[in-house]
Structure formats: structure tokens, C-alpha cells
């Protein structure tokens, strides 16, 4: 993503910086992504399936604007910060629960030899290290795991987080994070922690890690991590969870115009007492593969397949096939078309966890249950980066 240095006039207009320093920098950046989506089978208010055409934002990349900067402290040490706000280009409202800087908000210290420590609202290490090796990095949410049960599409962030990122040693890098729950007398309540490692060597990229978060509530999920309630696939389990654990591994290899890769995740929801029918652990296992081909310098096409299986309280499986194409009009503007088809089988829980229902198809992380066991989606749009 290109970053454009703020002029002194822009800084004055923003009112965030009163003076410019030779050894400091502040940059303004952003993405605007808007499209039109056709969805075949989308649940109505009565639960029946119907097709619809509607506006869609953030298909390839979430809409955002942000500020990031660094100050040279000498001796190879820097102060770093980032403030990033998400929004819906369709109506101009703020995203991530209407937070002013809901995507990211942190400050810290960085050293080329010792690594970087940051404090604030941040992505966890699995998002930083595993997600770039998945097809979500190229074509966005349409390739995401159904229900985004494993945070494949990085829908949630972590508050009160302290994160360390090591330098790269021989292609190897480690990242760890701990988020304080802040509950008096209960150190572990509401806490989150995560650890991941990555390795790169030429066209090869590998990464894996684990994320865990625990509720601080006795009636519903409340943690330093945002809740992961996306749609009918996992809402009942997320809302009634005592804890959530996610293990993920991924890899990709680029050779000539081809890039292929795959990933696997294991997700464990552990229940609170008395939360409807969700009374024992629920497990989601997911595997995905993809293949991209760079037809020419401007045009990238790709295809992927994702399989998700749930077990525990109920049993269901989901098969999702996805296609993507992205054409660059310039370095900052591109046109895209993406599509997917999903079929669900088996039984799941209703969103309130009170009854067993037929599994609903719900593509990627769009949170649009179909009202039936199949769903198809086509989105065309434009994305601009600044």
C-alpha cells in the first residue's frame, strides 16, 4: 500500500501535529472499495430464501483511512504509532462498532536489532503472519472461511494488547501478544494471548500460530478480543463461549506467474454454563487451497476451495468454491470481479442457541445466511488506494 507523506498544510488541517521535525515522519493513507453484489439465496425476515442485488463495500479491502508515523530517537531506536479508522463507503458511517479508530490504534518502540514493542488496539499474530499467505490477501472476503470462524478475514482485533515482533533472522520471525483483561481479582478473566512464527525463503512462505481469548463475563462473551459473531454458522457458539482458541497454519509458493498455497485451522469454542443447547465443546476444522495466475502485469486471476466441518453439539460441513480476478488500471486503482458458491450439509444451532436447525450456507465472512443449504454470490467493483 502506497503511503503519501503529509504536507505541513495537511497536518495543520488535521490539527494533529503542530510542528514538523527533520527526524520525524507522519503519513496519511487509505483505501476506498465499493462494488455491486448479486446474491442468490439470501435469508429474508421470515427465514425464506430470496435473491438480491445490493451495494457492497470492502470486498477486496476494508475501507479505511489512517495516520502512521515514526520519530528517530537515536541509536537505531524509533517511536512508532498508527491510528486507523474503518468506514462504510456506502453511507459514510464508522465501522468496527462505531469506533473512531476501530481498525488499529497503537504506539510503541522499534529497533532494527531488537524488534518492535507496541501497545494498544491491534491485530493478533495469526492475522499478521498467517493471513498474508492465504487467498484473502489477494481477493478478500469471498475466499474467507464460512462464518469466518477462524478469523481468516481478520474481522476482530484485540484491545489492551502488548505485542512484540522480532527482527527477521535467516528468514525466520516470531511474534507474540498478550492483552490484559483488567478484571479486579481475576487476572485471567477477559485476557487474550497469541504466538506465531513465520519463515520466508525466496518464493516460499510458511507461518503458523495459536490465539486464545477468555471471557470476563458469566452471561455472554466479553473479552479483550472483539466477538466473532458473524452469522448463523457460529453466532450461537461465539455468544455463549467461555473461551475461544484458534490454531492456524498456512503456506504459499510462488514460481513464475503462478502462486499456490493452502491453510488449515482448528477452532475450539468452550461453553459457559446454561447457554442454551451449547453445553459441550464445539470444534471447527477448516482447510483451504488456492491457485493464482498472473496473466499479464495488470491482470491476476485466482481460484480456491474451502472445506469447513463442525463437530460437538451438532455436526455440519460446508463446501465453498471461489473465483477472483483483479485488473490494475494504475498502481493505485483496480477493477475486480469475484464470485463464490457454497453448499452446507448437516445440522447446526439457531443463532440464539435454543434449537437444532439445518445448516445454512453463508459465503466467507459476509454474514449473509442463505435461508437454505446453498448460496451463490457475484461482486464487481472498484478499489482506490491513497
Secondary structure in CASP SS format (residue, H / E / C, confidence):
PFRMAT SS
TARGET T0000
AUTHOR 0000-0000-0000
METHOD secondary structure of the structure
MODEL  1
X C 1.00
X C 1.00
X C 1.00
X E 1.00
X E 1.00
X C 1.00
X C 1.00
X H 1.00
X H 1.00
X H 1.00
X H 1.00
X H 1.00
X H 1.00
X H 1.00
X C 1.00
X C 1.00
X C 1.00
X C 1.00
X C 1.00
X C 1.00
X C 1.00
X C 1.00
X C 1.00
X E 1.00
X E 1.00
X E 1.00
X E 1.00
X E 1.00
X E 1.00
X E 1.00
X E 1.00
X E 1.00
X E 1.00
X E 1.00
X E 1.00
X E 1.00
X E 1.00
X E 1.00
X E 1.00
X E 1.00
X E 1.00
X E 1.00
X E 1.00
X C 1.00
X C 1.00
X C 1.00
X C 1.00
X C 1.00
X E 1.00
X E 1.00
X E 1.00
X E 1.00
X E 1.00
X E 1.00
X E 1.00
X E 1.00
X E 1.00
X C 1.00
X C 1.00
X C 1.00
X C 1.00
X C 1.00
X C 1.00
X E 1.00
X E 1.00
X E 1.00
X E 1.00
X E 1.00
X E 1.00
X E 1.00
X E 1.00
X E 1.00
X E 1.00
X E 1.00
X C 1.00
X C 1.00
X E 1.00
X E 1.00
X E 1.00
X E 1.00
X E 1.00
X E 1.00
X E 1.00
X E 1.00
X E 1.00
X E 1.00
X E 1.00
X C 1.00
X C 1.00
X C 1.00
X C 1.00
X C 1.00
X C 1.00
X E 1.00
X C 1.00
X C 1.00
X C 1.00
X C 1.00
X C 1.00
X C 1.00
X C 1.00
X C 1.00
X C 1.00
X E 1.00
X E 1.00
X E 1.00
X E 1.00
X E 1.00
X E 1.00
X E 1.00
X E 1.00
X C 1.00
X C 1.00
X C 1.00
X E 1.00
X E 1.00
X E 1.00
X E 1.00
X E 1.00
X E 1.00
X E 1.00
X E 1.00
X C 1.00
X C 1.00
X H 1.00
X H 1.00
X H 1.00
X H 1.00
X H 1.00
X C 1.00
X H 1.00
X H 1.00
X H 1.00
X C 1.00
X C 1.00
X H 1.00
X H 1.00
X H 1.00
X H 1.00
X H 1.00
X H 1.00
X H 1.00
X H 1.00
X C 1.00
X C 1.00
X H 1.00
X H 1.00
X H 1.00
X C 1.00
X C 1.00
X C 1.00
X C 1.00
X C 1.00
X C 1.00
X C 1.00
X C 1.00
X C 1.00
X E 1.00
X E 1.00
X E 1.00
X E 1.00
X E 1.00
X E 1.00
X E 1.00
X E 1.00
X C 1.00
X C 1.00
X C 1.00
X E 1.00
X C 1.00
X C 1.00
X E 1.00
X E 1.00
X E 1.00
X E 1.00
X E 1.00
X E 1.00
X E 1.00
X E 1.00
X C 1.00
X C 1.00
X C 1.00
X C 1.00
X C 1.00
X C 1.00
X C 1.00
X C 1.00
X C 1.00
X C 1.00
X C 1.00
X C 1.00
X E 1.00
X E 1.00
X E 1.00
X E 1.00
X E 1.00
X E 1.00
X E 1.00
X E 1.00
X E 1.00
X E 1.00
X C 1.00
X C 1.00
X E 1.00
X E 1.00
X E 1.00
X E 1.00
X E 1.00
X E 1.00
X E 1.00
X E 1.00
X E 1.00
X E 1.00
X E 1.00
X C 1.00
X C 1.00
X C 1.00
X C 1.00
X C 1.00
X C 1.00
X C 1.00
X C 1.00
X C 1.00
X C 1.00
X E 1.00
X C 1.00
X C 1.00
X C 1.00
X C 1.00
X C 1.00
X C 1.00
X C 1.00
X C 1.00
X C 1.00
X H 1.00
X H 1.00
X H 1.00
X H 1.00
X H 1.00
X C 1.00
X E 1.00
X E 1.00
X E 1.00
X E 1.00
X E 1.00
X E 1.00
X E 1.00
X E 1.00
X E 1.00
X E 1.00
X E 1.00
X E 1.00
X E 1.00
X E 1.00
X E 1.00
X C 1.00
X C 1.00
X E 1.00
X E 1.00
X E 1.00
X E 1.00
X E 1.00
X E 1.00
X E 1.00
X E 1.00
X E 1.00
X E 1.00
X E 1.00
X E 1.00
X E 1.00
X E 1.00
X C 1.00
X C 1.00
X C 1.00
X C 1.00
X C 1.00
X C 1.00
X C 1.00
X C 1.00
X C 1.00
X C 1.00
X E 1.00
X E 1.00
X E 1.00
X E 1.00
X E 1.00
X E 1.00
X E 1.00
X E 1.00
X E 1.00
X E 1.00
X E 1.00
X E 1.00
X E 1.00
X E 1.00
X E 1.00
X C 1.00
X C 1.00
X E 1.00
X E 1.00
X E 1.00
X E 1.00
X E 1.00
X E 1.00
X E 1.00
X E 1.00
X E 1.00
X E 1.00
X E 1.00
X E 1.00
X E 1.00
X C 1.00
X C 1.00
X C 1.00
X C 1.00
X E 1.00
X E 1.00
X E 1.00
X E 1.00
X E 1.00
X E 1.00
X E 1.00
X E 1.00
X E 1.00
X E 1.00
X E 1.00
X E 1.00
X E 1.00
X C 1.00
X C 1.00
X C 1.00
X C 1.00
X E 1.00
X E 1.00
X E 1.00
X E 1.00
X E 1.00
X E 1.00
X E 1.00
X E 1.00
X E 1.00
X E 1.00
X E 1.00
X E 1.00
X E 1.00
X E 1.00
X E 1.00
X E 1.00
X E 1.00
X C 1.00
X C 1.00
X C 1.00
X C 1.00
X C 1.00
X C 1.00
X E 1.00
X E 1.00
X E 1.00
X C 1.00
X C 1.00
X C 1.00
X C 1.00
X C 1.00
X C 1.00
X C 1.00
X C 1.00
X C 1.00
X C 1.00
X C 1.00
X C 1.00
X C 1.00
X C 1.00
X C 1.00
X E 1.00
X E 1.00
X E 1.00
X E 1.00
X E 1.00
X E 1.00
X E 1.00
X E 1.00
X E 1.00
X E 1.00
X E 1.00
X E 1.00
X C 1.00
END
